[in-house]
Amino acid sequence: MNVDQHLKVAQWHLEQARLHATKDAHSCGCPVNAHDQKAIDAVESGLIKEEVSCNL
């Protein structure tokens, strides 16, 4: 995947996360696969830091 493709996938996932957080019965139908689990594990282990505030 190139940069533009990664950004589009990330944008889609962010919108799905927003819908999960705001709609009680929202289901995107996305099962966690090995690729997704690797990303989840990286964030949870601190390898990739989630930004929760502006650093500017």
N, C-alpha and C positions, 0 to 999 in steps of 0.2 A: 504494500500500500504506500501511496505517496502522502505528503503532508496534507494536501487538500482532502484526501479520502479519510485520513485519520481524524481530521477536524470535523468532517461531516458525521462520522460515526460517534465521536465524542458529543457533538451537539445533540444527536438523536438520543444518546444515553442520558444526557443531562435533562432533556425534556421528559423522558420516561421516569426518571427519578423524581422530577417535580410533580408529575401526575400521580406517582405512587404516594407522595407526601401529602397531596391535597385532595385526592379522590379516594374514598373508602374502598370502593370495589374495583379500582383500576388494576388490570393485569395486562402486562405487555406480552406475556407468553414466552418470555426469554428464560430458558433453563440455564443454570450456571454450567458452563462447559469448562474444559481444562484450561483454555486460554483465558477466560474470564477469572477463573480461580487463581491463576498465576498473578493476574493484576491485583485482585483482592488481597492475596497474601503479601504482595510487595508493599501495598499501602499499609496494611495492618502491621507489618514488621518494622515500619519506619523507613524502609528503603526509599519510598516515595512519600513526601510529606504533603498532606492535605492542607491547603491554605485556608485558614479560618478568619483571617483579618488582612487588611491591606498593609503591605510593607513599605509603602511609599512615604 
